[in-house]
Every structure is written in C-alpha cells, then in structure tokens.
Amino acid sequence: MSASYDDIPESDQIEGVPHPREAARLVGHDSAENAFLEAFSSDRLHHGWLITGPRGIGKATLAWRLARFLLATPADDGGMFAAPAPQNLDIPAENPISRRVNAMSDPGLFLLRRPWDEKLKRHKQDITVDEVRKLKSFFALSSAGGGRRVVIVDAADEMNNSAANALLKLLEEPPEGAILLLISHQPSRLLPTIRSRCRELRLAPLGPDDLSQIMTSLDETPSADETQKLGELAGGSVGEALRMLNLNGLGIYQELVSCFRSSPNYDRPRALKMADGCVGKANAAKFDLTLRLMDLFLARMARFGAGVAPRVEAAEGEFALFNRLSSQPHAARKWAELQQDLSARAGHGQAVNLDPAALILDMVFKMNDTAAKLAA
C-alpha cells in the first residue's frame, strides 16, 4: 500500500516554518508575479512555466500561489459580464480551492516530486519515469470536470533522464487546459528542449529589506544585527537564512572564525568541540550546515584577498582575520584552491558516510596548514 501525502514528510520544508504551500504571502518577487499576470490577462498564458533562481528564495511559494490562482480564477470568456482582470495572485484562505490545495485534495492539481521509499523511509534520489507516467491517469480523470489542470514539478532538476524525456513529451503536446509549473534551482541541468518549451520566471536573491520583512513575521524575531548577518551568509536566500537560524548557524560561524583567530596556531580544543558536535544522526543537519559554512568561510576569505570584501562582517573578528591571512592576491588564490579541494573532499566524505568528526578535523588541519604556509 502506497503512503498518502499526509504520511510522507515534506522534503522541502524547513523545521518550524510553514510549508511553501501554506505561505500566506510572497515577499520580494513582484516583477515575476506581474509578468505572469500580464500574460494571463492578455490571453498569452503559456502552458509551461520554468521558475528559476537560487534555493530558498521563494520559488515553491510562487508555484503554489500560481496553482491556487489558476484553479480559482476562471478564464475570460469574452462576454459582456466578464470579471475585471485580476490585479494580483491572492486567493483568500477561506476559498474552497485554497483549502483543497493546502490539503492536497484538489482534483485539478498534481504534485510531481521524488517518490517515497517505503523500505528505507526516505525520498528516493530522483524523480523517476514511473512518477511522470502517473500524469496520464491524472489528465484522464481530471478532464471530466473541465477547467484547468495544474502540475507542479518540484524540483525539475531532480528528474532522471527517462523522466525528463517523458515530461518533454507532455510539454510538446500538452493536454487541453494543462499548465505545468517547473521549479528549478539549476536550469542548466535541464534538457535544452525542456527549457525552450517553457517561459521562464527568474527569481532574484532577496535584498536585505525583503529578508528583514520576512524575519519580522517569525514567532521569535532575530535582532537587526542577526538578520543582517544571516542575510550575508545566506546570500539572499530566506530558506538558507531560516535554516541557519534554526541550527544556530551564526554561532557555528563565529566558532569557526574564533578557531582560526590565532592561526597557524589554531584553537585545537575549539576545533574538537565543533567536530564532536556534528556526530550522530541527530546532528546530521548541523553537520551539513557546518560543512557549508566552512566552504563559505574559505570563499569569503578568498574574495577578501582578491579585493572583493564582503559587505557585512558575519562574525566578530572576521575581517581582522581575513586581513591577516588573506591580504594579497596570491593568498586569495591559495584559499580559492583550497576551497575547491575541500568542497570536493566534503562531498566525497558525505557520499561514503565518512565519520563527521574526522572529516571536519581533516578540513581544519588543511586550512591551518595553508595558513602556516602563507605565514612562512
């Protein structure tokens, strides 16, 4: 027996934050919404939409807003009493379609995502061709009710080759009334023919004001200083900022900077404590974030040496450390090379389930060794 939507964990939900399907608003992407509304109101609604941009900036939230809007807004029949053109994508929460979409029970909506592995109790690696083939039944059953049928693909980057080719056929010959919304973090990974058959809505990273506006809506609002630092490290991704907030990312980054404050005489006890804090299944998310922040630390140090200083100091003493370890272009090149090497090492280590503490300490040693060579 296959699991229902209620039984399957959401792969894209951040702990403590509503799922994008339940988000009441979308901040910072008015231009994308207006572009879609203009196409809708001028009767140039494309059947395939590719929603692109970095992770965590609101692509899924936009896709669900579009789905609710399309299912709840009838097509203009051109009659005398046609409703005026909509000014936004807002559909009231009390609207029956909003309720059905949030409950994943609307017959005109299909979510295409990575399938759930019942044995391993986790999502599979890819969206498979069998999942795409389910669309045939969906379109056959939903056609009886007429109206639009909406498919959200989250994320299109996760389709394997067979699934991508099967979806391409639908984009080439879409059923009547079908609208496909493809979410993509890395559109370059998609088949060129898929990209060419979709109209793109590209979302840009959120600015500081937009990020601050979202943060103020949280139950526990971070301070203005914390919000600024979170935005700096998250690169304009509210999803990444919220993940850092939930996992004390600012604290981890501060520990990382403090660990190397006296490098090449690095703080060994601090490094050991940081590594030990990533051990065990319960700390898997913290381990992943620590690796991400180590990579970011090296990237920021390399950019600093190359004359592209970050806008905001993300930890106390960060800029003083960068000025000492990466004040010249040749040092910047060394840190950039190390970042590439350690990024590959971290990816391999996670793939083969290397001991988290051992992987982190190995990376710390190599970073300290580079600092020692530059000092010499």
C-alpha positions in Angstrom: 0.0 0.0 0.0 1.5 3.4 -1.0 1.7 6.2 1.5 -0.7 9.1 1.2 0.5 12.7 1.0 -0.2 13.1 4.8 2.1 10.2 5.6 5.1 11.4 3.6 7.4 14.1 5.0 7.9 17.2 3.0 11.4 17.2 1.5 11.4 21.0 1.1 10.0 22.1 4.4 12.2 24.0 6.9 11.6 23.0 10.6 9.5 25.5 12.4 8.4 27.3 9.2 5.1 26.7 7.2 5.4 24.7 4.0 5.5 26.9 0.8 2.1 25.6 0.0 0.7 27.2 3.2 2.6 30.5 2.9 0.2 33.5 3.1 2.4 35.8 1.1 5.4 36.1 -1.2 7.9 38.8 -0.5 10.3 40.4 -3.0 9.1 38.9 -6.3 6.6 41.4 -7.6 8.1 41.5 -11.1 7.7 37.7 -11.6 4.1 37.9 -10.4 3.3 40.8 -12.6 4.9 39.1 -15.6 2.6 36.1 -15.1 -0.5 38.3 -14.5 0.3 40.2 -17.7 0.4 37.0 -19.7 -2.8 35.8 -18.1 -4.7 39.0 -18.7 -3.6 39.4 -22.3 -4.6 35.8 -23.1 -1.0 34.7 -23.7 -0.8 32.2 -20.9 1.9 29.7 -21.8 1.4 26.0 -20.9 4.9 25.6 -19.4 6.5 27.9 -16.9 10.0 27.4 -15.6 10.5 29.1 -12.2 14.2 29.5 -11.6 16.7 31.0 -9.1 18.8 30.0 -6.1 17.4 27.7 -3.4 15.3 29.1 -0.7 14.2 32.4 -2.3 10.5 31.6 -2.8 10.2 29.6 -6.0 8.0 26.9 -4.4 5.9 29.6 -2.7 5.3 31.3 -6.1 4.5 27.9 -7.7 1.8 27.2 -5.1 0.4 30.8 -5.5 0.2 30.3 -9.2 -1.5 26.9 -8.8 -4.2 28.4 -6.5 -4.7 31.3 -8.8 -5.1 29.2 -11.9 -7.5 26.8 -10.3 -9.6 29.5 -8.7 -9.7 32.1 -11.5 -11.9 31.2 -14.4 -10.8 32.0 -18.0 -12.2 35.1 -19.5 -14.9 34.1 -22.0 -15.0 37.5 -23.6 -18.6 38.2 -22.6 -20.1 41.5 -21.5 -20.2 40.5 -17.9 -16.7 39.0 -17.7 -14.9 39.7 -14.4 -12.2 42.5 -14.5 -8.6 41.5 -14.9 -7.1 40.3 -11.6 -4.6 42.7 -10.1 -2.7 40.1 -8.1 -2.4 36.4 -7.4 -4.1 36.5 -4.0 -6.7 33.9 -3.4 -8.4 34.1 0.1 -7.6 31.4 2.6 -11.3 30.7 3.0 -11.7 30.0 -0.7 -12.6 26.3 -1.1 -9.9 25.8 -3.7 -7.3 27.3 -1.3 -8.4 24.8 1.3 -8.3 21.9 -1.1 -4.9 22.9 -2.4 -3.5 23.1 1.1 -4.9 19.7 1.8 -3.6 18.3 -1.5 -7.1 17.2 -2.4 -8.0 19.4 -5.3 -8.7 17.1 -8.4 -7.1 19.7 -10.7 -3.7 19.6 -9.1 -0.8 17.2 -9.3 2.5 17.4 -7.5 5.4 15.7 -9.2 8.2 15.0 -6.8 10.7 12.4 -5.7 8.8 9.2 -4.7 8.9 7.9 -1.1 10.9 4.7 -0.4 8.7 2.7 2.0 11.6 0.3 2.9 14.2 3.0 3.6 11.7 5.6 4.9 13.1 8.4 2.8 12.7 10.1 -0.5 14.4 8.4 -3.5 17.3 10.1 -5.2 15.4 11.1 -8.4 12.0 11.7 -9.8 11.5 8.6 -11.9 9.7 7.9 -15.1 7.0 6.0 -13.3 6.1 9.2 -11.4 5.8 11.1 -14.7 3.6 8.3 -16.2 1.1 8.9 -13.4 0.3 12.2 -15.1 -1.5 10.2 -17.9 -4.1 9.0 -15.3 -4.3 12.4 -13.7 -5.2 14.1 -17.0 -7.6 11.4 -18.0 -9.5 11.6 -14.7 -9.4 15.4 -14.3 -10.6 16.1 -17.9 -14.2 15.1 -16.9 -14.5 18.2 -14.7 -13.2 20.6 -17.4 -11.3 23.7 -16.4 -7.6 24.0 -15.9 -5.3 21.2 -14.7 -2.1 22.3 -12.9 1.1 20.2 -12.4 3.9 21.4 -10.1 7.3 19.7 -10.7 9.4 20.2 -7.6 12.1 20.2 -8.5 12.6 19.6 -12.2 16.4 19.3 -11.6 15.7 16.0 -9.8 14.3 14.2 -12.8 16.4 11.4 -14.2 16.9 11.2 -18.0 13.9 8.9 -18.6 11.6 11.1 -16.5 12.8 14.3 -18.2 12.1 12.8 -21.7 8.7 11.7 -20.6 7.8 15.1 -19.3 9.2 16.7 -22.5 6.5 14.8 -24.5 3.9 16.5 -22.3 5.4 19.9 -22.9 5.5 19.2 -26.7 1.8 18.1 -26.8 0.1 19.4 -23.6 -3.4 18.2 -22.9 -6.1 20.9 -23.2 -6.2 23.2 -20.1 -2.9 21.9 -18.7 -0.4 24.3 -17.1 3.0 22.9 -16.0 5.0 24.8 -13.3 8.6 23.6 -13.2 10.7 24.6 -10.2 14.4 24.6 -11.0 17.4 25.5 -8.8 19.8 24.8 -11.6 18.1 25.2 -15.0 21.4 24.4 -16.8 20.9 20.8 -15.7 17.6 20.5 -17.6 17.3 19.3 -21.2 17.6 22.3 -23.6 14.4 21.2 -25.2 12.6 21.4 -21.9 13.9 24.9 -21.3 12.9 26.0 -24.8 9.3 24.9 -24.3 8.8 26.9 -21.1 8.5 30.5 -20.4 11.0 31.4 -17.6 10.2 33.3 -14.4 13.6 34.1 -12.9 13.6 35.0 -9.2 16.5 37.0 -7.9 18.0 36.6 -4.4 16.2 38.7 -1.8 17.6 42.0 -0.7 18.2 43.0 2.9 14.9 44.8 3.3 12.9 41.9 2.0 14.7 39.4 4.2 14.2 41.6 7.2 10.5 41.9 6.4 10.2 38.1 6.4 12.2 37.7 9.6 10.0 40.1 11.5 7.0 37.8 10.8 8.6 34.9 12.8 7.5 34.0 16.3 11.0 34.8 17.6 12.3 37.7 15.5 16.1 37.9 15.3 17.7 41.2 16.0 18.6 43.6 13.2 22.3 42.7 13.6 21.5 39.0 13.4 19.2 39.5 10.4 21.9 41.4 8.6 24.5 38.6 9.3 22.1 35.9 8.4 21.3 37.6 5.1 25.0 38.0 4.4 25.8 34.3 4.9 22.6 33.1 3.2 23.2 35.1 0.0 19.7 36.4 -0.2 18.0 33.0 0.4 15.4 33.2 3.1 15.3 29.4 3.2 19.0 29.2 4.0 18.7 32.1 6.5 15.9 30.2 8.3 18.0 27.0 8.3 20.9 28.9 9.8 18.6 30.5 12.4 17.1 27.1 13.4 20.6 25.4 13.7 22.5 28.3 15.2 24.4 28.9 12.1 25.7 32.3 13.3 27.1 30.6 16.4 28.8 27.9 14.3 30.3 30.5 12.0 31.6 32.5 15.0 33.2 29.4 16.4 34.9 28.8 13.0 36.3 32.3 12.9 37.4 32.1 16.5 39.1 28.7 15.9 41.5 30.4 13.4 41.9 33.7 15.2 45.5 32.8 16.1 46.1 30.6 13.1 48.6 29.0 12.3 48.3 28.3 16.0 44.7 27.3 15.7 42.4 26.7 18.7 42.5 22.8 18.8 40.1 22.4 21.7 37.5 24.6 19.9 38.0 22.6 16.7 37.5 19.3 18.5 34.3 20.6 20.2 33.0 21.8 16.8 33.7 18.4 15.2 32.2 16.4 18.1 29.0 18.5 17.8 28.4 17.0 14.4 28.5 13.4 15.3 25.4 11.2 15.2 22.1 11.0 13.2 20.6 13.7 15.4 23.2 16.1 14.3 23.1 15.3 10.6 21.6 18.7 9.7 24.2 20.5 11.8 27.0 18.6 10.1 25.7 19.5 6.7 25.5 23.2 7.7 28.9 23.2 9.3 30.4 21.9 6.0 28.5 24.6 4.1 29.8 27.3 6.5 33.4 26.1 6.2 33.1 26.3 2.4 31.6 29.8 2.7 34.4 30.9 5.2 37.0 29.9 2.6 35.1 31.6 -0.3 34.7 34.9 1.7 38.4 34.8 2.7 39.4 34.3 -1.0 37.2 37.1 -2.2 38.6 39.4 0.5 42.2 38.8 -0.7 41.1 39.4 -4.3 39.8 42.9 -3.3 36.2 42.0 -3.1 35.5 42.4 0.6 32.1 41.2 1.9 29.6 43.9 2.7 29.0 42.8 6.3 31.2 41.2 8.9 29.4 37.9 9.7 31.3 37.2 12.9 33.3 39.2 15.4 36.9 39.4 14.3 36.2 38.0 10.8 37.6 41.0 8.8 40.7 41.2 11.1 41.3 37.5 10.5 40.9 37.9 6.7 43.2 40.9 6.7 45.9 38.9 8.4 45.5 35.6 6.4 44.4 36.9 3.0 45.5 40.4 2.3 47.2 39.7 -1.0 46.1 38.2 -4.4 48.5 35.3 -4.1 46.9 34.4 -0.7 43.5 34.7 -2.3 44.4 32.2 -4.9 45.6 29.7 -2.3 42.4 30.0 -0.3 40.3 29.6 -3.5 42.3 26.5 -4.5 41.8 25.1 -1.0 38.1 25.8 -1.2 37.7 23.8 -4.3 39.8 20.9 -2.9 37.9 20.8 0.4 34.5 21.2 -1.3 35.2 18.0 -3.3 36.6 16.3 -0.2 33.4 17.1 1.8 31.1 15.9 -1.0 33.0 12.6 -1.2 33.1 12.2 2.5 29.3 12.7 2.8 28.7 10.3 -0.1 30.7 7.5 1.6 29.5 8.3 5.1 32.9 9.2 6.4 32.9 10.0 10.2 31.7 13.6 10.5 34.3 14.5 13.2 37.2 13.0 11.2 36.1 14.9 8.1 35.8 18.2 9.8 39.1 17.9 11.7 40.9 16.9 8.5 39.5 20.0 6.8 40.5 22.2 9.8 44.1 20.8 9.6 44.4 21.6 5.9 43.1 25.1 6.5 45.6 25.6 9.3 48.4 24.2 7.2 47.6 26.6 4.4 47.7 29.5 6.9 51.1 28.2 8.1 52.5 28.1 4.6 51.2 31.6 3.8 52.8 32.9 7.1 56.1 31.4 6.1 
